[in-house]
């Protein structure tokens, strides 16, 4: 028995919500009402290009990735807690 109730249920959940690599620290994401930034907003706040911000966050755990039907473009929404975690990591 797993924390999801059964091994079969855990397998289904893992398929829909794959786990991030074990060596990557997981951010403590806040509630769904937490502020989520666009790439453009963080680029302006951090005085970086949108391309740089997109590269920083595209594979970051906790970031919402919304793909269009063509899958040629992915919209990112970056929770404040994830942005803070990345900022701390880059500030070291």
PDB file of N, CA, C and O in Angstrom:
ATOM      1  N   UNK A   1       0.842  -1.180   0.000  1.00  0.00           N
ATOM      2  CA  UNK A   1       0.000   0.000   0.000  1.00  0.00           C
ATOM      3  C   UNK A   1       0.889   1.246   0.000  1.00  0.00           C
ATOM      4  O   UNK A   1       1.825   1.338   0.794  1.00  0.00           O
ATOM      5  N   UNK A   2       0.605   2.192  -0.874  1.00  0.00           N
ATOM      6  CA  UNK A   2       1.361   3.432  -0.934  1.00  0.00           C
ATOM      7  C   UNK A   2       0.527   4.551  -0.338  1.00  0.00           C
ATOM      8  O   UNK A   2      -0.608   4.338   0.089  1.00  0.00           O
ATOM      9  N   UNK A   3       1.100   5.740  -0.313  1.00  0.00           N
ATOM     10  CA  UNK A   3       0.332   6.861   0.224  1.00  0.00           C
ATOM     11  C   UNK A   3      -0.830   7.244  -0.690  1.00  0.00           C
ATOM     12  O   UNK A   3      -1.711   8.002  -0.283  1.00  0.00           O
ATOM     13  N   UNK A   4      -0.841   6.722  -1.931  1.00  0.00           N
ATOM     14  CA  UNK A   4      -1.937   6.990  -2.853  1.00  0.00           C
ATOM     15  C   UNK A   4      -3.056   5.967  -2.729  1.00  0.00           C
ATOM     16  O   UNK A   4      -4.082   6.099  -3.395  1.00  0.00           O
ATOM     17  N   UNK A   5      -2.883   4.952  -1.893  1.00  0.00           N
ATOM     18  CA  UNK A   5      -3.932   3.981  -1.681  1.00  0.00           C
ATOM     19  C   UNK A   5      -3.599   2.614  -2.228  1.00  0.00           C
ATOM     20  O   UNK A   5      -3.813   1.613  -1.544  1.00  0.00           O
ATOM     21  N   UNK A   6      -3.087   2.543  -3.425  1.00  0.00           N
ATOM     22  CA  UNK A   6      -2.712   1.256  -3.996  1.00  0.00           C
ATOM     23  C   UNK A   6      -1.589   1.461  -4.996  1.00  0.00           C
ATOM     24  O   UNK A   6      -1.381   2.566  -5.498  1.00  0.00           O
ATOM     25  N   UNK A   7      -0.873   0.394  -5.278  1.00  0.00           N
ATOM     26  CA  UNK A   7       0.232   0.478  -6.237  1.00  0.00           C
ATOM     27  C   UNK A   7      -0.296   0.847  -7.618  1.00  0.00           C
ATOM     28  O   UNK A   7       0.344   1.609  -8.342  1.00  0.00           O
ATOM     29  N   UNK A   8      -1.470   0.307  -7.990  1.00  0.00           N
ATOM     30  CA  UNK A   8      -2.050   0.609  -9.300  1.00  0.00           C
ATOM     31  C   UNK A   8      -2.394   2.093  -9.417  1.00  0.00           C
ATOM     32  O   UNK A   8      -2.150   2.718 -10.450  1.00  0.00           O
ATOM     33  N   UNK A   9      -2.961   2.646  -8.350  1.00  0.00           N
ATOM     34  CA  UNK A   9      -3.310   4.069  -8.371  1.00  0.00           C
ATOM     35  C   UNK A   9      -2.057   4.923  -8.424  1.00  0.00           C
ATOM     36  O   UNK A   9      -2.022   5.921  -9.143  1.00  0.00           O
ATOM     37  N   UNK A  10      -1.031   4.550  -7.676  1.00  0.00           N
ATOM     38  CA  UNK A  10       0.227   5.293  -7.696  1.00  0.00           C
ATOM     39  C   UNK A  10       0.841   5.273  -9.091  1.00  0.00           C
ATOM     40  O   UNK A  10       1.401   6.271  -9.544  1.00  0.00           O
ATOM     41  N   UNK A  11       0.735   4.130  -9.772  1.00  0.00           N
ATOM     42  CA  UNK A  11       1.274   4.027 -11.134  1.00  0.00           C
ATOM     43  C   UNK A  11       0.515   4.952 -12.085  1.00  0.00           C
ATOM     44  O   UNK A  11       1.126   5.607 -12.930  1.00  0.00           O
ATOM     45  N   UNK A  12      -0.810   5.011 -11.955  1.00  0.00           N
ATOM     46  CA  UNK A  12      -1.608   5.908 -12.794  1.00  0.00           C
ATOM     47  C   UNK A  12      -1.246   7.363 -12.538  1.00  0.00           C
ATOM     48  O   UNK A  12      -1.101   8.149 -13.474  1.00  0.00           O
ATOM     49  N   UNK A  13      -1.099   7.717 -11.260  1.00  0.00           N
ATOM     50  CA  UNK A  13      -0.754   9.092 -10.905  1.00  0.00           C
ATOM     51  C   UNK A  13       0.639   9.430 -11.417  1.00  0.00           C
ATOM     52  O   UNK A  13       0.856  10.531 -11.924  1.00  0.00           O
ATOM     53  N   UNK A  14       1.587   8.506 -11.295  1.00  0.00           N
ATOM     54  CA  UNK A  14       2.950   8.744 -11.766  1.00  0.00           C
ATOM     55  C   UNK A  14       2.986   8.956 -13.269  1.00  0.00           C
ATOM     56  O   UNK A  14       3.824   9.703 -13.775  1.00  0.00           O
ATOM     57  N   UNK A  15       2.072   8.296 -13.991  1.00  0.00           N
ATOM     58  CA  UNK A  15       2.021   8.471 -15.440  1.00  0.00           C
ATOM     59  C   UNK A  15       1.539   9.876 -15.800  1.00  0.00           C
ATOM     60  O   UNK A  15       2.067  10.497 -16.723  1.00  0.00           O
ATOM     61  N   UNK A  16       0.553  10.370 -15.084  1.00  0.00           N
ATOM     62  CA  UNK A  16      -0.003  11.690 -15.354  1.00  0.00           C
ATOM     63  C   UNK A  16       0.877  12.796 -14.793  1.00  0.00           C
ATOM     64  O   UNK A  16       1.052  13.836 -15.427  1.00  0.00           O
ATOM     65  N   UNK A  17       1.432  12.573 -13.602  1.00  0.00           N
ATOM     66  CA  UNK A  17       2.275  13.559 -12.942  1.00  0.00           C
ATOM     67  C   UNK A  17       3.635  12.944 -12.666  1.00  0.00           C
ATOM     68  O   UNK A  17       3.900  12.533 -11.537  1.00  0.00           O
ATOM     69  N   UNK A  18       4.518  12.868 -13.680  1.00  0.00           N
ATOM     70  CA  UNK A  18       5.818  12.224 -13.453  1.00  0.00           C
ATOM     71  C   UNK A  18       6.632  12.978 -12.415  1.00  0.00           C
ATOM     72  O   UNK A  18       6.551  14.202 -12.309  1.00  0.00           O
ATOM     73  N   UNK A  19       7.407  12.238 -11.661  1.00  0.00           N
ATOM     74  CA  UNK A  19       8.247  12.823 -10.625  1.00  0.00           C
ATOM     75  C   UNK A  19       9.462  13.481 -11.257  1.00  0.00           C
ATOM     76  O   UNK A  19       9.938  13.041 -12.304  1.00  0.00           O
ATOM     77  N   UNK A  20       9.952  14.512 -10.639  1.00  0.00           N
ATOM     78  CA  UNK A  20      11.171  15.167 -11.100  1.00  0.00           C
ATOM     79  C   UNK A  20      12.359  14.281 -10.732  1.00  0.00           C
ATOM     80  O   UNK A  20      12.249  13.431  -9.849  1.00  0.00           O
ATOM     81  N   UNK A  21      13.486  14.475 -11.401  1.00  0.00           N
ATOM     82  CA  UNK A  21      14.670  13.684 -11.047  1.00  0.00           C
ATOM     83  C   UNK A  21      14.980  13.789  -9.558  1.00  0.00           C
ATOM     84  O   UNK A  21      14.833  14.854  -8.959  1.00  0.00           O
ATOM     85  N   UNK A  22      15.407  12.679  -8.966  1.00  0.00           N
ATOM     86  CA  UNK A  22      15.639  12.615  -7.522  1.00  0.00           C
ATOM     87  C   UNK A  22      16.726  13.570  -7.056  1.00  0.00           C
ATOM     88  O   UNK A  22      16.703  14.017  -5.909  1.00  0.00           O
ATOM     89  N   UNK A  23      17.679  13.890  -7.924  1.00  0.00           N
ATOM     90  CA  UNK A  23      18.781  14.752  -7.509  1.00  0.00           C
ATOM     91  C   UNK A  23      18.415  16.233  -7.537  1.00  0.00           C
ATOM     92  O   UNK A  23      19.215  17.064  -7.107  1.00  0.00           O
ATOM     93  N   UNK A  24      17.236  16.583  -8.029  1.00  0.00           N
ATOM     94  CA  UNK A  24      16.833  17.981  -8.095  1.00  0.00           C
ATOM     95  C   UNK A  24      15.994  18.318  -6.871  1.00  0.00           C
ATOM     96  O   UNK A  24      14.992  17.650  -6.614  1.00  0.00           O
ATOM     97  N   UNK A  25      16.378  19.342  -6.107  1.00  0.00           N
ATOM     98  CA  UNK A  25      15.591  19.700  -4.930  1.00  0.00           C
ATOM     99  C   UNK A  25      14.202  20.176  -5.333  1.00  0.00           C
ATOM    100  O   UNK A  25      14.049  20.910  -6.309  1.00  0.00           O
ATOM    101  N   UNK A  26      13.200  19.761  -4.586  1.00  0.00           N
ATOM    102  CA  UNK A  26      11.825  20.122  -4.878  1.00  0.00           C
ATOM    103  C   UNK A  26      11.451  21.396  -4.140  1.00  0.00           C
ATOM    104  O   UNK A  26      11.662  21.501  -2.932  1.00  0.00           O
ATOM    105  N   UNK A  27      10.891  22.376  -4.871  1.00  0.00           N
ATOM    106  CA  UNK A  27      10.449  23.590  -4.192  1.00  0.00           C
ATOM    107  C   UNK A  27       9.198  23.300  -3.375  1.00  0.00           C
ATOM    108  O   UNK A  27       8.428  22.392  -3.690  1.00  0.00           O
ATOM    109  N   UNK A  28       9.014  24.072  -2.340  1.00  0.00           N
ATOM    110  CA  UNK A  28       7.791  23.912  -1.560  1.00  0.00           C
ATOM    111  C   UNK A  28       6.771  24.883  -2.133  1.00  0.00           C
ATOM    112  O   UNK A  28       6.672  26.032  -1.700  1.00  0.00           O
ATOM    113  N   UNK A  29       6.021  24.407  -3.107  1.00  0.00           N
ATOM    114  CA  UNK A  29       5.032  25.255  -3.769  1.00  0.00           C
ATOM    115  C   UNK A  29       3.903  25.582  -2.804  1.00  0.00           C
ATOM    116  O   UNK A  29       3.461  24.738  -2.024  1.00  0.00           O
ATOM    117  N   UNK A  30       3.458  26.803  -2.874  1.00  0.00           N
ATOM    118  CA  UNK A  30       2.380  27.243  -2.019  1.00  0.00           C
ATOM    119  C   UNK A  30       1.032  26.854  -2.587  1.00  0.00           C
ATOM    120  O   UNK A  30       0.938  26.008  -3.476  1.00  0.00           O
ATOM    121  N   UNK A  31       0.008  27.469  -2.075  1.00  0.00           N
ATOM    122  CA  UNK A  31      -1.347  27.144  -2.518  1.00  0.00           C
ATOM    123  C   UNK A  31      -1.576  27.574  -3.961  1.00  0.00           C
ATOM    124  O   UNK A  31      -0.785  28.323  -4.535  1.00  0.00           O
ATOM    125  N   UNK A  32      -2.654  27.095  -4.527  1.00  0.00           N
ATOM    126  CA  UNK A  32      -2.979  27.403  -5.912  1.00  0.00           C
ATOM    127  C   UNK A  32      -3.179  28.908  -6.118  1.00  0.00           C
ATOM    128  O   UNK A  32      -3.059  29.410  -7.235  1.00  0.00           O
ATOM    129  N   UNK A  33      -3.484  29.617  -5.037  1.00  0.00           N
ATOM    130  CA  UNK A  33      -3.694  31.060  -5.128  1.00  0.00           C
ATOM    131  C   UNK A  33      -2.380  31.844  -5.083  1.00  0.00           C
ATOM    132  O   UNK A  33      -2.386  33.072  -5.159  1.00  0.00           O
ATOM    133  N   UNK A  34      -1.262  31.137  -4.961  1.00  0.00           N
ATOM    134  CA  UNK A  34       0.050  31.787  -4.951  1.00  0.00           C
ATOM    135  C   UNK A  34       0.246  32.572  -6.247  1.00  0.00           C
ATOM    136  O   UNK A  34      -0.219  32.148  -7.305  1.00  0.00           O
ATOM    137  N   UNK A  35       0.923  33.698  -6.169  1.00  0.00           N
ATOM    138  CA  UNK A  35       1.230  34.507  -7.349  1.00  0.00           C
ATOM    139  C   UNK A  35       2.019  33.663  -8.350  1.00  0.00           C
ATOM    140  O   UNK A  35       2.991  33.006  -7.978  1.00  0.00           O
ATOM    141  N   UNK A  36       1.604  33.678  -9.616  1.00  0.00           N
ATOM    142  CA  UNK A  36       2.315  33.014 -10.704  1.00  0.00           C
ATOM    143  C   UNK A  36       2.762  34.092 -11.693  1.00  0.00           C
ATOM    144  O   UNK A  36       1.961  34.910 -12.145  1.00  0.00           O
ATOM    145  N   UNK A  37       4.047  34.075 -12.017  1.00  0.00           N
ATOM    146  CA  UNK A  37       4.614  35.063 -12.931  1.00  0.00           C
ATOM    147  C   UNK A  37       4.636  34.543 -14.359  1.00  0.00           C
ATOM    148  O   UNK A  37       4.751  33.340 -14.594  1.00  0.00           O
ATOM    149  N   UNK A  38       4.525  35.454 -15.300  1.00  0.00           N
ATOM    150  CA  UNK A  38       4.772  35.115 -16.698  1.00  0.00           C
ATOM    151  C   UNK A  38       6.270  35.260 -16.950  1.00  0.00           C
ATOM    152  O   UNK A  38       6.987  35.863 -16.152  1.00  0.00           O
ATOM    153  N   UNK A  39       6.727  34.712 -18.045  1.00  0.00           N
ATOM    154  CA  UNK A  39       8.129  34.867 -18.436  1.00  0.00           C
ATOM    155  C   UNK A  39       8.448  36.353 -18.609  1.00  0.00           C
ATOM    156  O   UNK A  39       9.512  36.820 -18.204  1.00  0.00           O
ATOM    157  N   UNK A  40       7.524  37.081 -19.207  1.00  0.00           N
ATOM    158  CA  UNK A  40       7.729  38.507 -19.452  1.00  0.00           C
ATOM    159  C   UNK A  40       7.868  39.290 -18.144  1.00  0.00           C
ATOM    160  O   UNK A  40       8.719  40.173 -18.035  1.00  0.00           O
ATOM    161  N   UNK A  41       7.037  38.969 -17.157  1.00  0.00           N
ATOM    162  CA  UNK A  41       7.102  39.664 -15.862  1.00  0.00           C
ATOM    163  C   UNK A  41       8.442  39.427 -15.176  1.00  0.00           C
ATOM    164  O   UNK A  41       9.061  40.370 -14.681  1.00  0.00           O
ATOM    165  N   UNK A  42       8.899  38.159 -15.141  1.00  0.00           N
ATOM    166  CA  UNK A  42      10.181  37.877 -14.480  1.00  0.00           C
ATOM    167  C   UNK A  42      11.347  38.478 -15.261  1.00  0.00           C
ATOM    168  O   UNK A  42      12.320  38.938 -14.664  1.00  0.00           O
ATOM    169  N   UNK A  43      11.258  38.477 -16.574  1.00  0.00           N
ATOM    170  CA  UNK A  43      12.319  39.077 -17.387  1.00  0.00           C
ATOM    171  C   UNK A  43      12.464  40.562 -17.046  1.00  0.00           C
ATOM    172  O   UNK A  43      13.578  41.072 -16.929  1.00  0.00           O
ATOM    173  N   UNK A  44      11.348  41.239 -16.889  1.00  0.00           N
ATOM    174  CA  UNK A  44      11.385  42.665 -16.547  1.00  0.00           C
ATOM    175  C   UNK A  44      11.909  42.872 -15.122  1.00  0.00           C
ATOM    176  O   UNK A  44      12.753  43.737 -14.890  1.00  0.00           O
ATOM    177  N   UNK A  45      11.403  42.073 -14.164  1.00  0.00           N
ATOM    178  CA  UNK A  45      11.829  42.209 -12.770  1.00  0.00           C
ATOM    179  C   UNK A  45      13.325  41.933 -12.592  1.00  0.00           C
ATOM    180  O   UNK A  45      14.006  42.645 -11.854  1.00  0.00           O
ATOM    181  N   UNK A  46      13.825  40.911 -13.261  1.00  0.00           N
ATOM    182  CA  UNK A  46      15.213  40.487 -13.093  1.00  0.00           C
ATOM    183  C   UNK A  46      16.146  41.122 -14.120  1.00  0.00           C
ATOM    184  O   UNK A  46      17.350  40.868 -14.111  1.00  0.00           O
ATOM    185  N   UNK A  47      15.586  41.951 -15.008  1.00  0.00           N
ATOM    186  CA  UNK A  47      16.370  42.620 -16.053  1.00  0.00           C
ATOM    187  C   UNK A  47      17.162  41.611 -16.886  1.00  0.00           C
ATOM    188  O   UNK A  47      18.367  41.755 -17.096  1.00  0.00           O
ATOM    189  N   UNK A  48      16.438  40.575 -17.358  1.00  0.00           N
ATOM    190  CA  UNK A  48      16.995  39.546 -18.225  1.00  0.00           C
ATOM    191  C   UNK A  48      16.137  39.453 -19.474  1.00  0.00           C
ATOM    192  O   UNK A  48      15.028  39.985 -19.510  1.00  0.00           O
ATOM    193  N   UNK A  49      16.640  38.785 -20.491  1.00  0.00           N
ATOM    194  CA  UNK A  49      15.824  38.575 -21.681  1.00  0.00           C
ATOM    195  C   UNK A  49      14.783  37.494 -21.405  1.00  0.00           C
ATOM    196  O   UNK A  49      14.969  36.641 -20.538  1.00  0.00           O
ATOM    197  N   UNK A  50      13.697  37.544 -22.147  1.00  0.00           N
ATOM    198  CA  UNK A  50      12.669  36.517 -22.013  1.00  0.00           C
ATOM    199  C   UNK A  50      13.242  35.145 -22.363  1.00  0.00           C
ATOM    200  O   UNK A  50      12.864  34.140 -21.761  1.00  0.00           O
ATOM    201  N   UNK A  51      14.140  35.105 -23.324  1.00  0.00           N
ATOM    202  CA  UNK A  51      14.763  33.838 -23.729  1.00  0.00           C
ATOM    203  C   UNK A  51      15.551  33.230 -22.564  1.00  0.00           C
ATOM    204  O   UNK A  51      15.490  32.020 -22.342  1.00  0.00           O
ATOM    205  N   UNK A  52      16.282  34.054 -21.828  1.00  0.00           N
ATOM    206  CA  UNK A  52      17.061  33.579 -20.680  1.00  0.00           C
ATOM    207  C   UNK A  52      16.150  33.064 -19.579  1.00  0.00           C
ATOM    208  O   UNK A  52      16.411  32.006 -19.006  1.00  0.00           O
ATOM    209  N   UNK A  53      15.085  33.795 -19.276  1.00  0.00           N
ATOM    210  CA  UNK A  53      14.147  33.381 -18.236  1.00  0.00           C
ATOM    211  C   UNK A  53      13.485  32.062 -18.635  1.00  0.00           C
ATOM    212  O   UNK A  53      13.340  31.165 -17.804  1.00  0.00           O
ATOM    213  N   UNK A  54      13.088  31.941 -19.892  1.00  0.00           N
ATOM    214  CA  UNK A  54      12.467  30.696 -20.373  1.00  0.00           C
ATOM    215  C   UNK A  54      13.426  29.523 -20.195  1.00  0.00           C
ATOM    216  O   UNK A  54      13.007  28.451 -19.760  1.00  0.00           O
ATOM    217  N   UNK A  55      14.701  29.706 -20.521  1.00  0.00           N
ATOM    218  CA  UNK A  55      15.692  28.635 -20.358  1.00  0.00           C
ATOM    219  C   UNK A  55      15.866  28.265 -18.887  1.00  0.00           C
ATOM    220  O   UNK A  55      16.028  27.091 -18.556  1.00  0.00           O
ATOM    221  N   UNK A  56      15.832  29.264 -18.005  1.00  0.00           N
ATOM    222  CA  UNK A  56      15.995  29.010 -16.576  1.00  0.00           C
ATOM    223  C   UNK A  56      14.854  28.178 -15.999  1.00  0.00           C
ATOM    224  O   UNK A  56      15.078  27.366 -15.101  1.00  0.00           O
ATOM    225  N   UNK A  57      13.625  28.370 -16.506  1.00  0.00           N
ATOM    226  CA  UNK A  57      12.456  27.784 -15.859  1.00  0.00           C
ATOM    227  C   UNK A  57      11.762  26.656 -16.623  1.00  0.00           C
ATOM    228  O   UNK A  57      10.879  26.007 -16.063  1.00  0.00           O
ATOM    229  N   UNK A  58      12.124  26.404 -17.864  1.00  0.00           N
ATOM    230  CA  UNK A  58      11.388  25.444 -18.683  1.00  0.00           C
ATOM    231  C   UNK A  58      11.327  24.047 -18.062  1.00  0.00           C
ATOM    232  O   UNK A  58      10.310  23.365 -18.187  1.00  0.00           O
ATOM    233  N   UNK A  59      12.398  23.611 -17.397  1.00  0.00           N
ATOM    234  CA  UNK A  59      12.424  22.271 -16.807  1.00  0.00           C
ATOM    235  C   UNK A  59      12.376  22.282 -15.283  1.00  0.00           C
ATOM    236  O   UNK A  59      12.629  21.264 -14.638  1.00  0.00           O
ATOM    237  N   UNK A  60      12.052  23.427 -14.718  1.00  0.00           N
ATOM    238  CA  UNK A  60      12.037  23.566 -13.260  1.00  0.00           C
ATOM    239  C   UNK A  60      10.781  22.922 -12.670  1.00  0.00           C
ATOM    240  O   UNK A  60       9.674  23.210 -13.125  1.00  0.00           O
ATOM    241  N   UNK A  61      10.936  22.052 -11.662  1.00  0.00           N
ATOM    242  CA  UNK A  61       9.761  21.446 -11.023  1.00  0.00           C
ATOM    243  C   UNK A  61       8.851  22.516 -10.413  1.00  0.00           C
ATOM    244  O   UNK A  61       9.328  23.481  -9.817  1.00  0.00           O
ATOM    245  N   UNK A  62       7.560  22.336 -10.567  1.00  0.00           N
ATOM    246  CA  UNK A  62       6.588  23.265 -10.005  1.00  0.00           C
ATOM    247  C   UNK A  62       6.089  24.306 -10.983  1.00  0.00           C
ATOM    248  O   UNK A  62       5.078  24.958 -10.725  1.00  0.00           O
ATOM    249  N   UNK A  63       6.787  24.480 -12.116  1.00  0.00           N
ATOM    250  CA  UNK A  63       6.373  25.456 -13.125  1.00  0.00           C
ATOM    251  C   UNK A  63       5.242  24.856 -13.948  1.00  0.00           C
ATOM    252  O   UNK A  63       5.315  23.702 -14.371  1.00  0.00           O
ATOM    253  N   UNK A  64       4.192  25.649 -14.171  1.00  0.00           N
ATOM    254  CA  UNK A  64       3.094  25.195 -15.015  1.00  0.00           C
ATOM    255  C   UNK A  64       3.495  25.352 -16.470  1.00  0.00           C
ATOM    256  O   UNK A  64       3.933  26.423 -16.889  1.00  0.00           O
ATOM    257  N   UNK A  65       3.343  24.277 -17.243  1.00  0.00           N
ATOM    258  CA  UNK A  65       3.658  24.300 -18.669  1.00  0.00           C
ATOM    259  C   UNK A  65       2.370  24.050 -19.429  1.00  0.00           C
ATOM    260  O   UNK A  65       1.754  22.993 -19.291  1.00  0.00           O
ATOM    261  N   UNK A  66       1.966  25.019 -20.229  1.00  0.00           N
ATOM    262  CA  UNK A  66       0.719  24.920 -20.975  1.00  0.00           C
ATOM    263  C   UNK A  66       1.068  24.923 -22.456  1.00  0.00           C
ATOM    264  O   UNK A  66       1.517  25.931 -23.003  1.00  0.00           O
ATOM    265  N   UNK A  67       0.853  23.770 -23.099  1.00  0.00           N
ATOM    266  CA  UNK A  67       1.186  23.633 -24.513  1.00  0.00           C
ATOM    267  C   UNK A  67      -0.050  23.831 -25.363  1.00  0.00           C
ATOM    268  O   UNK A  67      -1.142  23.377 -25.022  1.00  0.00           O
ATOM    269  N   UNK A  68       0.145  24.518 -26.477  1.00  0.00           N
ATOM    270  CA  UNK A  68      -0.938  24.669 -27.437  1.00  0.00           C
ATOM    271  C   UNK A  68      -1.129  23.378 -28.211  1.00  0.00           C
ATOM    272  O   UNK A  68      -0.361  22.431 -28.045  1.00  0.00           O
ATOM    273  N   UNK A  69      -2.142  23.336 -29.050  1.00  0.00           N
ATOM    274  CA  UNK A  69      -2.423  22.131 -29.813  1.00  0.00           C
ATOM    275  C   UNK A  69      -1.283  21.775 -30.753  1.00  0.00           C
ATOM    276  O   UNK A  69      -1.028  20.595 -30.995  1.00  0.00           O
ATOM    277  N   UNK A  70      -0.598  22.767 -31.281  1.00  0.00           N
ATOM    278  CA  UNK A  70       0.493  22.490 -32.221  1.00  0.00           C
ATOM    279  C   UNK A  70       1.763  22.044 -31.505  1.00  0.00           C
ATOM    280  O   UNK A  70       2.665  21.495 -32.138  1.00  0.00           O
ATOM    281  N   UNK A  71       1.849  22.269 -30.206  1.00  0.00           N
ATOM    282  CA  UNK A  71       3.010  21.921 -29.380  1.00  0.00           C
ATOM    283  C   UNK A  71       4.281  22.638 -29.831  1.00  0.00           C
ATOM    284  O   UNK A  71       5.386  22.250 -29.452  1.00  0.00           O
ATOM    285  N   UNK A  72       4.121  23.685 -30.641  1.00  0.00           N
ATOM    286  CA  UNK A  72       5.286  24.463 -31.065  1.00  0.00           C
ATOM    287  C   UNK A  72       5.673  25.505 -30.029  1.00  0.00           C
ATOM    288  O   UNK A  72       6.775  26.051 -30.075  1.00  0.00           O
ATOM    289  N   UNK A  73       4.783  25.778 -29.108  1.00  0.00           N
ATOM    290  CA  UNK A  73       5.057  26.805 -28.114  1.00  0.00           C
ATOM    291  C   UNK A  73       4.460  26.377 -26.786  1.00  0.00           C
ATOM    292  O   UNK A  73       3.356  25.835 -26.735  1.00  0.00           O
ATOM    293  N   UNK A  74       5.189  26.621 -25.725  1.00  0.00           N
ATOM    294  CA  UNK A  74       4.711  26.292 -24.388  1.00  0.00           C
ATOM    295  C   UNK A  74       4.666  27.562 -23.556  1.00  0.00           C
ATOM    296  O   UNK A  74       5.666  28.270 -23.436  1.00  0.00           O
ATOM    297  N   UNK A  75       3.510  27.847 -22.987  1.00  0.00           N
ATOM    298  CA  UNK A  75       3.341  28.983 -22.089  1.00  0.00           C
ATOM    299  C   UNK A  75       3.755  28.533 -20.693  1.00  0.00           C
ATOM    300  O   UNK A  75       3.376  27.451 -20.245  1.00  0.00           O
ATOM    301  N   UNK A  76       4.530  29.361 -20.014  1.00  0.00           N
ATOM    302  CA  UNK A  76       4.972  29.043 -18.655  1.00  0.00           C
ATOM    303  C   UNK A  76       4.297  29.978 -17.658  1.00  0.00           C
ATOM    304  O   UNK A  76       4.121  31.169 -17.917  1.00  0.00           O
ATOM    305  N   UNK A  77       3.926  29.417 -16.523  1.00  0.00           N
ATOM    306  CA  UNK A  77       3.472  30.196 -15.377  1.00  0.00           C
ATOM    307  C   UNK A  77       4.323  29.732 -14.203  1.00  0.00           C
ATOM    308  O   UNK A  77       4.323  28.557 -13.835  1.00  0.00           O
ATOM    309  N   UNK A  78       5.046  30.685 -13.627  1.00  0.00           N
ATOM    310  CA  UNK A  78       6.072  30.380 -12.636  1.00  0.00           C
ATOM    311  C   UNK A  78       5.607  30.817 -11.248  1.00  0.00           C
ATOM    312  O   UNK A  78       5.480  32.013 -10.987  1.00  0.00           O
ATOM    313  N   UNK A  79       5.349  29.848 -10.349  1.00  0.00           N
ATOM    314  CA  UNK A  79       4.939  30.213  -8.988  1.00  0.00           C
ATOM    315  C   UNK A  79       6.021  31.037  -8.280  1.00  0.00           C
ATOM    316  O   UNK A  79       7.215  30.839  -8.505  1.00  0.00           O
ATOM    317  N   UNK A  80       5.591  31.939  -7.443  1.00  0.00           N
ATOM    318  CA  UNK A  80       6.529  32.798  -6.721  1.00  0.00           C
ATOM    319  C   UNK A  80       7.545  31.978  -5.928  1.00  0.00           C
ATOM    320  O   UNK A  80       8.724  32.328  -5.886  1.00  0.00           O
ATOM    321  N   UNK A  81       7.093  30.881  -5.295  1.00  0.00           N
ATOM    322  CA  UNK A  81       8.010  30.059  -4.501  1.00  0.00           C
ATOM    323  C   UNK A  81       9.101  29.427  -5.376  1.00  0.00           C
ATOM    324  O   UNK A  81      10.239  29.277  -4.931  1.00  0.00           O
ATOM    325  N   UNK A  82       8.763  29.061  -6.597  1.00  0.00           N
ATOM    326  CA  UNK A  82       9.757  28.489  -7.516  1.00  0.00           C
ATOM    327  C   UNK A  82      10.726  29.578  -7.962  1.00  0.00           C
ATOM    328  O   UNK A  82      11.934  29.347  -8.031  1.00  0.00           O
ATOM    329  N   UNK A  83      10.200  30.769  -8.267  1.00  0.00           N
ATOM    330  CA  UNK A  83      11.064  31.887  -8.660  1.00  0.00           C
ATOM    331  C   UNK A  83      12.048  32.222  -7.537  1.00  0.00           C
ATOM    332  O   UNK A  83      13.224  32.478  -7.795  1.00  0.00           O
ATOM    333  N   UNK A  84      11.563  32.221  -6.291  1.00  0.00           N
ATOM    334  CA  UNK A  84      12.447  32.493  -5.153  1.00  0.00           C
ATOM    335  C   UNK A  84      13.525  31.416  -5.013  1.00  0.00           C
ATOM    336  O   UNK A  84      14.685  31.729  -4.743  1.00  0.00           O
ATOM    337  N   UNK A  85      13.144  30.150  -5.195  1.00  0.00           N
ATOM    338  CA  UNK A  85      14.107  29.048  -5.086  1.00  0.00           C
ATOM    339  C   UNK A  85      15.191  29.160  -6.161  1.00  0.00           C
ATOM    340  O   UNK A  85      16.370  28.952  -5.876  1.00  0.00           O
ATOM    341  N   UNK A  86      14.801  29.483  -7.382  1.00  0.00           N
ATOM    342  CA  UNK A  86      15.777  29.642  -8.464  1.00  0.00           C
ATOM    343  C   UNK A  86      16.661  30.851  -8.186  1.00  0.00           C
ATOM    344  O   UNK A  86      17.870  30.798  -8.410  1.00  0.00           O
ATOM    345  N   UNK A  87      16.082  31.918  -7.708  1.00  0.00           N
ATOM    346  CA  UNK A  87      16.870  33.123  -7.395  1.00  0.00           C
ATOM    347  C   UNK A  87      17.909  32.817  -6.321  1.00  0.00           C
ATOM    348  O   UNK A  87      19.060  33.239  -6.428  1.00  0.00           O
ATOM    349  N   UNK A  88      17.495  32.074  -5.273  1.00  0.00           N
ATOM    350  CA  UNK A  88      18.453  31.689  -4.211  1.00  0.00           C
ATOM    351  C   UNK A  88      19.580  30.834  -4.790  1.00  0.00           C
ATOM    352  O   UNK A  88      20.753  31.039  -4.481  1.00  0.00           O
ATOM    353  N   UNK A  89      19.205  29.875  -5.632  1.00  0.00           N
ATOM    354  CA  UNK A  89      20.211  28.976  -6.230  1.00  0.00           C
ATOM    355  C   UNK A  89      21.182  29.765  -7.098  1.00  0.00           C
ATOM    356  O   UNK A  89      22.380  29.485  -7.078  1.00  0.00           O
ATOM    357  N   UNK A  90      20.706  30.729  -7.846  1.00  0.00           N
ATOM    358  CA  UNK A  90      21.576  31.519  -8.724  1.00  0.00           C
ATOM    359  C   UNK A  90      22.417  32.523  -7.947  1.00  0.00           C
ATOM    360  O   UNK A  90      23.462  32.964  -8.425  1.00  0.00           O
ATOM    361  N   UNK A  91      21.960  32.885  -6.741  1.00  0.00           N
ATOM    362  CA  UNK A  91      22.657  33.884  -5.933  1.00  0.00           C
ATOM    363  C   UNK A  91      23.831  33.320  -5.162  1.00  0.00           C
ATOM    364  O   UNK A  91      24.606  34.074  -4.574  1.00  0.00           O
ATOM    365  N   UNK A  92      23.973  32.015  -5.155  1.00  0.00           N
ATOM    366  CA  UNK A  92      25.063  31.382  -4.384  1.00  0.00           C
ATOM    367  C   UNK A  92      26.390  31.551  -5.049  1.00  0.00           C
ATOM    368  O   UNK A  92      27.404  31.080  -4.532  1.00  0.00           O
TER     369      UNK A  92
END
